[in-house]
Amino acid sequence: MYKYLIIGLAASLVACSSGEGETAVAEKVDFKNAKDSLSYCLGAEQAKMITQSGDPNLDKLDFDAIVTGFSQGLKMGEEELTNECRESLMKLYGPYGQDFDSTAVGPGSLCIGKMAGSVFMNGWKKKDAMSQINMEMAKIGFRHGLNVMDTLIAQAPRMMLVSEFAKGINTKAGDKMLAEAKELPNVKVLDNGIIIQTLEAGKGGSPQMTDDVVADYTLTNAYGDTVESSVLMRQQRPDLPVPAFNLQGVIQGWTQAFPNMKKGGKYRIFIPWNLAYGAQGGYESLCFLIDFQDYGPAGSLAKPQGQF
């Protein structure tokens, strides 16, 4: 809604970490088990979606209200919350996010906290992870993170806790997606684990692993969320061309899948996490809907660019 209030689900991919120059000291918290420690860390990281948002008015917000809102948001659906908070946030930041109104700090701060809590709860609920999170400990972590005093767990073990948690959650979902994909009609399973479903057979040739390709794509994760879509981007920007890529500059899943597809075809490719973005991508297996439009020798269609 507002550029300073985009509260994502990065907690599933990024370990919580202490900022530089912290001086605040948290009260003693009794971590009874790894679940408590993990939950504290996840809550602290969600707070950083606010503290590191770049909001120039951050120090003017009511942090106590944000903490209260976080607890309330844990019980709210995202759509319900958006409708309730739209007016409060509009008053706080103005219609373009640039007109801060100090008289609206209380209700606005409460809604910021509600947004953080709702996104946190609904995100992990969608990933079927709620049984592994102690919400009371997550609330403490959120409060400590918001006040930049989340120093109770050293950075290295924190990173390990969250990384292993993300790996377990995401690989389980990816394995399920891949298993279900194998049962779809018109599928081919490659030796490397990539699954290609032919939706509309192409009548042209197939590229080599070093060729350029032109293809529209829609990327979804194992939870069914659309992560990125060239089709949607071009609907918003009609001046953009259909994307072109060299198959040596993309993820391994694309490099190895495209030679098994034919020009003019439409396919759905399911890519195991190790052939996608690996550990850096949160161990997520991915699905791409591909409209394969053209291919040619390296340099004939694609401009040099970073890895897709």
C-alpha positions in Angstrom: 0.0 0.0 0.0 2.7 2.4 1.0 6.4 2.1 0.0 7.5 2.1 3.6 5.0 -0.5 4.7 5.8 -3.4 2.5 6.1 -6.1 5.1 7.2 -9.3 3.4 7.8 -12.9 4.5 11.6 -12.7 4.4 11.7 -14.4 7.8 11.4 -17.7 6.0 14.6 -17.0 4.1 16.7 -14.7 6.2 18.2 -15.3 9.7 17.6 -12.6 12.2 20.7 -10.6 12.9 21.7 -7.8 15.2 22.3 -4.4 13.7 25.5 -2.6 14.2 25.9 -0.3 17.1 23.2 -1.7 19.3 23.3 -0.7 22.9 19.9 -1.7 24.3 19.8 -4.8 26.5 16.9 -7.1 26.5 15.4 -8.6 29.7 16.1 -12.2 30.5 14.1 -14.7 28.5 14.0 -18.4 29.3 14.4 -20.4 26.1 13.2 -23.9 27.1 13.9 -25.5 23.7 14.9 -24.9 20.1 11.3 -24.1 19.2 11.4 -21.1 21.7 14.7 -19.9 20.3 13.5 -20.2 16.7 10.2 -18.4 17.4 12.0 -15.6 19.1 14.3 -15.2 16.1 11.4 -15.3 13.6 9.5 -12.6 15.6 12.6 -10.4 15.7 13.2 -10.7 12.0 9.6 -9.7 11.3 10.2 -6.5 13.3 13.1 -5.7 11.0 10.6 -5.5 8.1 9.6 -2.3 9.9 12.8 -1.0 11.4 14.7 -1.5 8.1 11.9 -0.4 5.8 13.5 3.0 5.1 10.6 5.0 6.6 12.0 8.4 7.4 9.3 8.8 10.0 10.1 5.6 11.9 11.2 7.4 15.1 7.9 9.2 15.2 5.8 6.0 15.4 4.4 4.6 18.6 6.3 1.4 19.2 4.1 0.2 22.0 1.1 0.5 19.7 3.0 -1.4 17.0 3.7 -4.2 19.5 0.0 -4.3 20.6 -1.0 -4.4 16.9 1.3 -7.3 16.2 -0.4 -9.4 18.8 -3.8 -8.5 17.4 -2.8 -9.0 13.8 -1.8 -12.6 14.6 -5.6 -13.3 14.8 -6.6 -11.5 11.7 -6.9 -12.4 8.0 -4.9 -10.2 5.6 -7.9 -9.1 3.6 -9.9 -8.2 6.7 -6.9 -6.3 8.0 -6.3 -4.3 4.8 -9.8 -3.0 4.7 -9.7 -2.0 8.4 -6.4 -0.3 8.2 -6.5 1.5 4.9 -8.1 4.6 6.3 -5.8 4.8 9.3 -2.7 4.5 7.1 -4.0 6.9 4.6 -4.4 9.5 7.3 -1.0 8.8 8.8 1.0 8.9 5.6 -1.3 10.7 3.1 -2.5 9.4 -0.2 1.0 9.2 -1.7 2.9 8.1 1.4 4.6 11.5 1.8 2.4 13.6 4.1 3.1 12.3 7.6 0.3 13.4 10.1 1.5 13.2 13.7 -2.1 13.4 15.0 -2.7 9.9 13.4 0.3 8.2 14.9 -1.6 6.1 17.4 -4.1 4.4 15.1 -1.6 4.3 12.3 1.1 2.6 14.4 -1.4 0.1 15.7 -2.3 -0.8 12.1 1.4 -1.2 11.1 1.7 -3.7 13.9 -1.5 -5.5 12.9 -0.1 -5.8 9.3 3.1 -7.3 10.6 1.3 -9.8 12.8 -1.2 -10.8 10.1 1.4 -11.3 7.5 3.6 -13.3 9.9 0.7 -15.6 11.0 -0.9 -16.1 7.6 2.4 -16.6 5.9 3.5 -19.4 8.3 0.0 -20.9 8.4 0.1 -21.2 4.6 3.4 -23.1 4.9 1.8 -25.4 7.5 4.4 -24.3 10.1 2.3 -23.1 12.9 2.8 -26.1 15.1 6.5 -25.4 15.1 6.3 -21.8 16.3 5.7 -20.6 19.9 3.7 -17.4 19.2 4.3 -16.0 22.7 8.0 -16.3 22.1 7.6 -14.7 18.6 5.9 -11.8 20.2 8.8 -11.2 22.6 11.2 -11.5 19.6 9.1 -9.0 17.7 9.2 -6.5 20.6 12.9 -6.9 21.1 13.6 -6.6 17.4 11.4 -3.5 17.1 13.4 -1.8 19.9 16.7 -3.1 18.5 17.5 -5.2 21.5 17.2 -8.7 20.0 20.7 -9.8 21.2 19.8 -12.8 23.3 20.9 -15.3 20.7 24.3 -15.0 18.9 24.2 -14.4 15.2 25.7 -17.7 14.1 23.3 -20.0 15.9 20.4 -17.8 14.9 21.3 -18.1 11.3 21.6 -21.9 11.6 18.2 -22.1 13.4 16.3 -20.2 10.7 18.2 -21.6 7.8 17.4 -25.2 8.9 13.8 -24.3 9.6 13.4 -22.8 6.2 15.0 -25.8 4.5 12.7 -28.2 6.3 9.5 -26.3 5.5 10.4 -25.5 1.9 11.9 -28.8 0.9 8.8 -30.6 2.2 6.5 -28.4 0.2 8.7 -28.8 -2.9 8.8 -32.6 -2.6 5.0 -32.6 -2.5 4.7 -30.4 -5.5 7.2 -32.5 -7.5 5.4 -35.7 -6.5 2.1 -34.4 -7.6 3.6 -33.0 -10.9 4.7 -36.5 -11.8 1.0 -37.6 -11.9 0.0 -34.9 -14.3 -0.8 -35.8 -17.9 1.8 -35.3 -20.7 4.8 -35.2 -18.4 8.4 -36.1 -19.0 10.7 -36.6 -16.0 14.3 -35.9 -16.7 17.1 -37.8 -15.0 18.0 -34.7 -13.0 14.6 -34.5 -11.4 13.1 -31.8 -13.6 9.5 -32.4 -14.7 8.2 -31.0 -18.0 4.5 -31.0 -18.7 3.5 -30.3 -22.3 0.5 -28.1 -22.4 0.7 -27.3 -26.1 3.3 -29.1 -28.3 5.7 -26.9 -30.2 6.4 -27.6 -33.9 9.8 -26.0 -34.1 13.3 -27.1 -33.2 14.9 -27.3 -29.8 17.8 -25.1 -28.5 21.2 -26.1 -27.4 22.3 -25.3 -23.8 24.4 -22.4 -25.1 21.6 -20.7 -27.2 19.5 -17.7 -26.6 15.7 -18.2 -26.0 12.7 -15.9 -26.1 9.9 -16.9 -23.7 7.2 -15.5 -21.6 7.1 -17.0 -18.1 5.1 -17.1 -14.9 7.0 -18.3 -11.8 5.1 -19.8 -8.9 6.5 -21.4 -5.8 5.4 -24.7 -4.1 2.7 -22.9 -2.2 1.0 -21.7 -5.3 2.1 -18.0 -5.0 2.9 -16.1 -8.1 6.4 -14.8 -7.6 7.1 -13.1 -10.9 5.5 -13.0 -14.3 6.7 -11.5 -17.6 3.1 -11.6 -18.8 1.9 -9.4 -15.9 4.9 -7.1 -16.3 4.1 -6.5 -20.0 0.5 -5.9 -19.2 1.6 -3.0 -16.9 4.4 -2.0 -19.4 3.2 -2.7 -23.0 6.4 -1.3 -24.3 8.4 -4.2 -22.8 9.4 -7.0 -25.3 9.0 -10.7 -24.6 12.1 -11.6 -22.4 15.1 -13.1 -24.1 17.8 -15.0 -22.2 20.9 -16.9 -22.9 20.7 -20.4 -21.4 24.1 -20.0 -19.8 22.9 -17.0 -17.8 19.9 -18.5 -16.1 19.2 -21.1 -13.4 20.4 -24.6 -14.1 16.8 -25.8 -14.3 16.2 -23.6 -17.4 19.5 -24.5 -18.9 18.7 -28.2 -18.7 14.9 -28.0 -19.4 14.8 -25.9 -22.6 16.7 -28.4 -24.8 13.8 -30.7 -24.1 11.2 -28.3 -25.3 10.3 -27.2 -28.9 9.8 -23.7 -30.3 6.2 -22.6 -30.3 5.2 -24.8 -27.5 3.7 -24.1 -24.1 5.0 -26.0 -21.1 5.0 -26.1 -17.3 8.4 -27.0 -15.9 8.9 -28.1 -12.2 12.4 -27.5 -11.0 13.9 -29.0 -7.8 15.5 -26.5 -5.4 19.1 -27.6 -6.2 18.6 -26.6 -9.8 16.8 -23.4 -9.0 18.3 -20.8 -6.6 19.5 -23.4 -4.0 20.1 -22.5 -0.4 20.3 -18.8 -1.2 16.7 -19.1 -2.5 15.5 -20.7 0.7 15.6 -24.3 -0.7 12.4 -23.7 -2.7 11.5 -25.8 -5.7 9.8 -23.8 -8.4 7.3 -24.1 -11.2 7.5 -22.0 -14.4 4.7 -21.7 -17.0 6.6 -21.2 -20.3 5.5 -19.8 -23.6 8.5 -20.7 -25.8 8.5 -18.3 -28.7 12.0 -18.4 -30.3 15.6 -19.4 -30.0 18.9 -18.7 -31.8 22.7 -18.8 -31.4 24.2 -17.0 -28.4 24.1 -13.3 -28.9 21.5 -13.3 -31.6 18.5 -12.6 -29.4 19.5 -11.9 -25.8 21.5 -8.9 -24.4 24.1 -9.6 -21.7 22.4 -9.6 -18.3 22.6 -11.0 -14.8 21.4 -14.4 -13.9 17.6 -14.9 -14.1 
